[in-house]
Structure formats: structure tokens, C-alpha cells
Amino acid sequence: MRPTAAHLDLEALRHNFRLAARLGGGGRTLAVIKADAYGHGAVTVARALADLAPAFGVACLEEAVALREAGIRTPLLVLGGFRDREELREAAARRLWLMLESGEQVEELLAAAPGLPGAVGVWLEVETGMHRLGLPAEQLASCYRRLRACPAVAGEVVVATHLACADDPEDPMTARQLARFRAALGGLDAPASIANSAALLAFPEARAHWNRPGYLLYGNSPFAKAHPAAAGLRPVLSLRSRIIALRRVAPGEAVGYGASWRAPRPLRLATVPVGYADGYPRTAPSGTPVWVAGRRAPLVGRVSMDLITVDVTDVPEAAVGAEVELWGAHLSVNEVAAAAGTIGYELLVRLSPRVPRLPLPARS
Ligand SMILES: *Cc1c(COP(=O)(O)O)cnc(C)c1O
């Protein structure tokens, strides 16, 4: 078998969830597992958290249906709401929860309610500054009251908002959004939900009845800069491979496509079978760190579709078959992402289906 695989530490996942739940205080923790659980595999993650998480968040109806078909019975919140009446009927038949984003969606649900095959749970997103989705604050109270009175709406109606800048604790935007949210809630006695991963870690005042962490569950810091609040997280996914070839190159010799990189001195190079077809970013420049047999070594030359080359001149343990980690437990995905000009979120969700996910079972 090709030695390139994503090793999943499900014990670390459960550790991170418990840490999020503790940070949430009395609030409940909706585990966000959209985009195939940030590339980790939504069914695997949902099963591993089934006895801990009171609800999961997904991006769209298709993701919710796939989890139901795989036998996941935990409540599922569709963060993108519904697109048309057909989706609304399907959501009601499956007793899903929907995040509603506009007055039009609220009207559509109220109009369709008498004919629905079941009741849906409703979260109402209110606009506080992201300017992407969300109900204008002045429409909140009347929408909330009418939804509460609607027999096709099951249980409580949660009022939510989404923060634009929580990954930078210095940014005054978060305080402004929190103030707008409190003003919008006014006298409504509604359960609230504000915090994503970064807010849960850095803004205690954003904690509410429900918190919605995603990225932190997978064990990586959601902050743009290093932040001590993220210190207790344990990376869940380690992208690993093995050295398949070694060679020596003389000074001035070129390495890889385009012959764009030349050895500045005599080097020992390792070839590793991972490339951009696996989701390792082609934009990673020479110098991007790679973990090889216990040490950090620099990537050299262009990333190919299926291969990379690493300068292991200073890694005497680097033999054919030696273990390589592209990111994970020994090397933060955020660091590799920063070198490649992106964020860890993107590297995780772009990990290709070609890479087998190998779950290491949790002990409990
Ligand atoms: C993706 C998402 C989250 C989780 O964000 P993280 O930064 O991964 O914690 C929370 N709420 C909403 C509405 C989202 O779309």
C-alpha cells in the first residue's frame, strides 16, 4: 500500500470536545462537523463523539442526509438553512434543525408549516456585522414570536449570530458585534448562540446557551497568531508518509519541475510520495517545514502532483522507509498553511479522497 495516509487520533478528538465543553460552562456544545468534519470524515467523527455531543452542525441538507443514512441519530443543525420547499419537506421528514437566515426563509417556513411531514428545530441567525447572512435586528422579535407559535417548529427557538473577527482577540469588532447582539435580543427570553472556536477560547462573554466550535475540535488553534488559550488542544489528524528514495546532489544541481530550485551546497535529498493530488499545497515554497524521523527538515523544489523532495542533509536518521509527517501531532497544520499562504482550515478540508483516513480508536 502507498504509505501516505491521514492518521486520526479519536482520543484527541474526545479530549478537545471535553475541553470545549468545559470552556462553555453551563452552555451546550454543538460540534461543527461540516465539510466532512473539516476533512476528517463526518461519519467517523460523529460516531466518536456520539455519547458526548448533544448536537452536530453541518453546512447543508446533503451533509445532514448522509449522516442520517449512516445511522447517526444525534440532532443535526443545518447551518445553511433550506433552499426551497422540497428541502424544507425533507428536513421536516428527518426532524432536522435549520438555521434561518432571512425574513423570506421565516415566511416560507410559516407558509409551508401546515403541510410539513414533521416539525423542524429552528435557529434564527441575526445580522450583527458579518454582512453575509442573517436577519436584520429589527425583524428578530416578530419572527421569533411567530416561530414560537408555529406548530411545525419543535422546541425552543435559538437566536444566533456569527463573529467575523474572533480569531484576533485584539480586534474591537467582536465587542461591537456582541453589543449589537445583546441589543437585538432585547427583552426576548430566547436561548442564544454566538461562539465559534476562537470566541469560545478567547471571549468568555461570547459563551451562551449553545456554543458552536468546529476547528478547535480537530485540535488546532483557530487564532491568526499564537494564543495561550489554545495550548491544551491535541491535533487529531496527522498526515504521514515514508521516504521512498534518497539521493545526493552536487552544488548547482536543480531539483523538481521547472528546475526552479538549485542546491546551494552538497545535499542529501529524500523523495516522499505525497503531492498536491493528496491536498499537500502546491504553493508551499522551498523551506516549508517537514517532520522527518523526529526532526524538522525543509521542503525543496516544487511540489509535484504525487511527490515532494525534502533536504535531509541534517537528518542522519532519514533512511528509506523512515517516517515523515507533513502536518499533525509533531508539526502544526497552521504552520504549513502559513508557509503556503493559506490557513489550516483550508489544508484540512482540501485533503484529497485519495488519502486513506485511518482512525486510531478511542479508548473510551
Ligand atoms: C463553521 C461555523 C462554525 C464553526 O467555526 P470554527 O471557526 O470552525 O469554530 C460556527 N458557526 C457557524 C455558523 C459556522 O458556519
The ligand as an SDF file (V2000), in Angstrom:
LIG
                    3D

 15 15  0  0  0  0  0  0  0  0999 V2000
  -18.2480   26.9190   10.5410 C   0  0  0  0  0  0  0  0  0  0  0  0
  -19.0990   27.5810   11.5430 C   0  0  0  0  0  0  0  0  0  0  0  0
  -18.7880   27.4960   12.9020 C   0  0  0  0  0  0  0  0  0  0  0  0
  -17.5120   26.8610   13.4290 C   0  0  0  0  0  0  0  0  0  0  0  0
  -16.4320   27.7260   13.1990 O   0  0  0  0  0  0  0  0  0  0  0  0
  -14.9480   27.3500   13.7190 P   0  0  0  0  0  0  0  0  0  0  0  0
  -14.1340   28.5490   13.4410 O   0  0  0  0  0  0  0  0  0  0  0  0
  -14.5310   26.1710   12.9090 O   0  0  0  0  0  0  0  0  0  0  0  0
  -15.0880   27.0190   15.1480 O   0  0  0  0  0  0  0  0  0  0  0  0
  -19.6910   28.0650   13.8030 C   0  0  0  0  0  0  0  0  0  0  0  0
  -20.8210   28.6740   13.3650 N   0  0  0  0  0  0  0  0  0  0  0  0
  -21.1370   28.7920   12.0690 C   0  0  0  0  0  0  0  0  0  0  0  0
  -22.3750   29.4960   11.6620 C   0  0  0  0  0  0  0  0  0  0  0  0
  -20.2820   28.2650   11.1070 C   0  0  0  0  0  0  0  0  0  0  0  0
  -20.5870   28.3860    9.8100 O   0  0  0  0  0  0  0  0  0  0  0  0
  1  2  1  0
  2  3  1  0
  2 14  2  0
  3  4  1  0
  3 10  2  0
  4  5  1  0
  5  6  1  0
  6  7  2  0
  6  8  1  0
  6  9  1  0
 10 11  1  0
 11 12  2  0
 12 13  1  0
 12 14  1  0
 14 15  1  0
M  END
$$$$
